[in-house]
Amino acid sequence: MLSLGTLVAQAITFLFYPLLTRVYSPAEFGAVAVVYMLSSLLAIIASGSAESAILVARSRRSAAHVIGWILRRSTFVLGAAFAIASVAVIATGGEWLDPAVRPWLPAVPAIAATTVVFNCYSEWSVRERQFGELARYRIVQSAAVAAFRSVLGMLSLPFNGLIAGEVIGKFLSALAGARSIFAANSRYFSAIRLHRIQVEREYQATV
């Protein structure tokens, strides 16, 4: 099921490429590759790769607290990264950055945040054996990103629509995934307490 969902998602991206390569320049593709690489690295730092602990949590309530800890940690790390990136660009003028990447450096934490949320959603879905829903989510995310990239590119706006489409598409799909989890498991997430998050973190470190 997951393999089929991933295959369809990749196929959607591939089908949009003939259009994208006609409305975007090679430099814009290079810029999105750099931003994506930085956001992927920052997402790992932000979450501490703790998403895997969701699978081995003792219960749904425990798994919800693991997610709570990941989101709390990521908020602090990504907030700090956004502040540092913004100050660095403003203070130095961003001369040390490629002009195509420079205006998008502050957007890296936002893309990383959507990656963290997706990873939490993915691990929770696997834990609950919701493989069909996860496959559909991957397809929707891929379609949303491709659609926004295409529309923004055809509008000929004065910014890199590849990156803007990535941000918008992943943000909306991450929001939908988070809403799906919270709606179906609200009693577990409403029971999250800060002191329990610390306890769960210490427990996960021992398993």
TIVO-910914 format. One record per residue (C-alpha): residue in three letters; x, y, z. Coordinates in steps of 0.2 Angstrom, whole numbers, plus 5000, padded with zeros to 4 digits. Each point is the difference from the previous one (the first is absolute). Example, Ala and Ser with C-alpha at 12.3 -4.5 7.8 and 13.67 -1.06 7.14 Angstrom:
SETI; type; xx; yy; zz
SETI; ALA; 5062; 4978; 5039
SETI; SER; 5006; 5017; 4997
% end
This chain:
SETI; type; xx; yy; zz
SETI; MET; 5000; 5000; 5000
SETI; LEU; 5014; 5012; 5005
SETI; SER; 5010; 4995; 4985
SETI; LEU; 4985; 5004; 4988
SETI; GLY; 4997; 5016; 5008
SETI; THR; 5018; 5005; 4999
SETI; LEU; 5000; 4995; 4981
SETI; VAL; 4985; 5010; 4996
SETI; ALA; 5007; 5015; 5010
SETI; GLN; 5016; 4999; 4990
SETI; ALA; 4991; 4998; 4984
SETI; ILE; 4990; 5016; 5003
SETI; THR; 5016; 5009; 5003
SETI; PHE; 5007; 4993; 4984
SETI; LEU; 4985; 5004; 4989
SETI; PHE; 5002; 5019; 5005
SETI; TYR; 5018; 5001; 4996
SETI; PRO; 4998; 5004; 4981
SETI; LEU; 4990; 5015; 5005
SETI; LEU; 5011; 5005; 5014
SETI; THR; 5016; 4999; 4990
SETI; ARG; 4992; 5013; 4987
SETI; VAL; 4994; 5013; 5013
SETI; TYR; 5016; 4999; 5012
SETI; SER; 5018; 5003; 4996
SETI; PRO; 5014; 4987; 5005
SETI; ALA; 5006; 5013; 5013
SETI; GLU; 4983; 4999; 5009
SETI; PHE; 5001; 4981; 5000
SETI; GLY; 5017; 5002; 5008
SETI; ALA; 4994; 5012; 5013
SETI; VAL; 4986; 4988; 5005
SETI; ALA; 5012; 4986; 5001
SETI; VAL; 5011; 5010; 5012
SETI; VAL; 4985; 5005; 5011
SETI; TYR; 4993; 4983; 5001
SETI; MET; 5017; 4993; 5005
SETI; LEU; 5001; 5013; 5014
SETI; SER; 4982; 4997; 5006
SETI; SER; 5003; 4981; 5000
SETI; LEU; 5015; 5002; 5011
SETI; LEU; 4992; 5013; 5012
SETI; ALA; 4985; 4988; 5002
SETI; ILE; 5011; 4986; 5006
SETI; ILE; 5008; 5012; 5013
SETI; ALA; 4983; 5008; 5005
SETI; SER; 4992; 4983; 5004
SETI; GLY; 5015; 4990; 5005
SETI; SER; 4994; 4986; 4989
SETI; ALA; 4989; 4996; 5015
SETI; GLU; 4985; 4995; 4988
SETI; SER; 5005; 4982; 5001
SETI; ALA; 4996; 5000; 5018
SETI; ILE; 4981; 5002; 4996
SETI; LEU; 5001; 4982; 4994
SETI; VAL; 5006; 4993; 5016
SETI; ALA; 4990; 5010; 5012
SETI; ARG; 4991; 4990; 5013
SETI; SER; 4983; 5007; 4995
SETI; ARG; 4991; 5013; 4990
SETI; ARG; 5001; 5012; 5014
SETI; SER; 5018; 4997; 5002
SETI; ALA; 5002; 5002; 4981
SETI; ALA; 4991; 5017; 5000
SETI; HIS; 5012; 5006; 5014
SETI; VAL; 5014; 4995; 4989
SETI; ILE; 4993; 5011; 4986
SETI; GLY; 4997; 5014; 5012
SETI; TRP; 5018; 4999; 5005
SETI; ILE; 5006; 5000; 4982
SETI; LEU; 4989; 5015; 4996
SETI; ARG; 5006; 5010; 5015
SETI; ARG; 5018; 4996; 4996
SETI; SER; 4997; 5004; 4982
SETI; THR; 4992; 5017; 5004
SETI; PHE; 5014; 5006; 5010
SETI; VAL; 5014; 4994; 4987
SETI; LEU; 4991; 5006; 4985
SETI; GLY; 4995; 5017; 5008
SETI; ALA; 5018; 5002; 5004
SETI; ALA; 5006; 4995; 4983
SETI; PHE; 4988; 5013; 4992
SETI; ALA; 5006; 5014; 5011
SETI; ILE; 5018; 4996; 4996
SETI; ALA; 4997; 4998; 4982
SETI; SER; 4990; 5017; 4999
SETI; VAL; 5014; 5009; 5010
SETI; ALA; 5014; 4993; 4990
SETI; VAL; 4992; 5005; 4983
SETI; ILE; 4995; 5018; 5007
SETI; ALA; 5017; 5003; 5009
SETI; THR; 5011; 4994; 4986
SETI; GLY; 4989; 5004; 4985
SETI; GLY; 5001; 4981; 4995
SETI; GLU; 5015; 5003; 4989
SETI; TRP; 5007; 4983; 5005
SETI; LEU; 4984; 4992; 4992
SETI; ASP; 4996; 4996; 4983
SETI; PRO; 4987; 5014; 4994
SETI; ALA; 4988; 4987; 4995
SETI; VAL; 5000; 4992; 5018
SETI; ARG; 5002; 5016; 5010
SETI; PRO; 4982; 5005; 5002
SETI; TRP; 4994; 4982; 5004
SETI; LEU; 5012; 4997; 5015
SETI; PRO; 4988; 5005; 5013
SETI; ALA; 4987; 4988; 4992
SETI; VAL; 5011; 4985; 5003
SETI; PRO; 4993; 4998; 5018
SETI; ALA; 4983; 5001; 4994
SETI; ILE; 5003; 4985; 4987
SETI; ALA; 5009; 4991; 5014
SETI; ALA; 4985; 5002; 5011
SETI; THR; 4988; 4992; 4987
SETI; THR; 5013; 4986; 4999
SETI; VAL; 4999; 4997; 5019
SETI; VAL; 4981; 5000; 5000
SETI; PHE; 5000; 4988; 4985
SETI; ASN; 5012; 4988; 5008
SETI; CYS; 4989; 5000; 5016
SETI; TYR; 4985; 4997; 4990
SETI; SER; 5008; 4986; 4990
SETI; GLU; 5007; 4991; 5016
SETI; TRP; 4983; 5001; 5009
SETI; SER; 4991; 4993; 4984
SETI; VAL; 5012; 4986; 4999
SETI; ARG; 4997; 4996; 5019
SETI; GLU; 4982; 5000; 4998
SETI; ARG; 5001; 4990; 4984
SETI; GLN; 4991; 5014; 4990
SETI; PHE; 5010; 4996; 4984
SETI; GLY; 4987; 5005; 4988
SETI; GLU; 4998; 5017; 5008
SETI; LEU; 5018; 5003; 5000
SETI; ALA; 5002; 4995; 4981
SETI; ARG; 4986; 5012; 4996
SETI; TYR; 5008; 5013; 5010
SETI; ARG; 5016; 4998; 4990
SETI; ILE; 4991; 5002; 4984
SETI; VAL; 4990; 5015; 5006
SETI; GLN; 5017; 5008; 5005
SETI; SER; 5008; 4997; 4984
SETI; ALA; 4986; 5006; 4990
SETI; ALA; 4998; 5016; 5010
SETI; VAL; 5018; 5004; 4999
SETI; ALA; 5000; 4997; 4981
SETI; ALA; 4984; 5010; 4997
SETI; PHE; 5006; 5015; 5010
SETI; ARG; 5017; 5000; 4991
SETI; SER; 4992; 4999; 4983
SETI; VAL; 4987; 5014; 5004
SETI; LEU; 5013; 5012; 5007
SETI; GLY; 5012; 4997; 4986
SETI; MET; 4986; 5004; 4987
SETI; LEU; 4996; 5016; 5009
SETI; SER; 5018; 5006; 4997
SETI; LEU; 5002; 5007; 5017
SETI; PRO; 5016; 5009; 5005
SETI; PHE; 5006; 4986; 5012
SETI; ASN; 5004; 4981; 4999
SETI; GLY; 4984; 4991; 4999
SETI; LEU; 5008; 4984; 5002
SETI; ILE; 5005; 5004; 5018
SETI; ALA; 4983; 5009; 5003
SETI; GLY; 4990; 4986; 4994
SETI; GLU; 5010; 4988; 5011
SETI; VAL; 4997; 5010; 5015
SETI; ILE; 4981; 5003; 4996
SETI; GLY; 4997; 4982; 4995
SETI; LYS; 5009; 4992; 5014
SETI; PHE; 4992; 5012; 5013
SETI; LEU; 4983; 4996; 4995
SETI; SER; 5002; 4981; 4999
SETI; ALA; 5009; 5000; 5017
SETI; LEU; 4986; 5010; 5007
SETI; ALA; 4988; 4987; 4993
SETI; GLY; 5010; 4986; 5007
SETI; ALA; 5001; 5008; 5017
SETI; ARG; 4981; 5004; 5000
SETI; SER; 4997; 4981; 4996
SETI; ILE; 5010; 4994; 5014
SETI; PHE; 4993; 5012; 5013
SETI; ALA; 4982; 4998; 4995
SETI; ALA; 5001; 4981; 5001
SETI; ASN; 5010; 5000; 5016
SETI; SER; 4996; 5016; 5009
SETI; ARG; 4998; 4991; 5017
SETI; TYR; 5018; 4995; 5000
SETI; PHE; 5007; 5016; 4994
SETI; SER; 4989; 5011; 5012
SETI; ALA; 5008; 4990; 5014
SETI; ILE; 5018; 5006; 4996
SETI; ARG; 5008; 5008; 5015
SETI; LEU; 5017; 5008; 5000
SETI; HIS; 5007; 4990; 5014
SETI; ARG; 4994; 4984; 4992
SETI; ILE; 5009; 5004; 4984
SETI; GLN; 5016; 5000; 5010
SETI; VAL; 4996; 4984; 5008
SETI; GLU; 4996; 4992; 4983
SETI; ARG; 5017; 5007; 4993
SETI; GLU; 5010; 4992; 5014
SETI; TYR; 4990; 4983; 4998
SETI; GLN; 5003; 5000; 4981
SETI; ALA; 5019; 5003; 5003
SETI; THR; 5001; 4983; 5009
SETI; VAL; 4991; 4989; 4987
% end
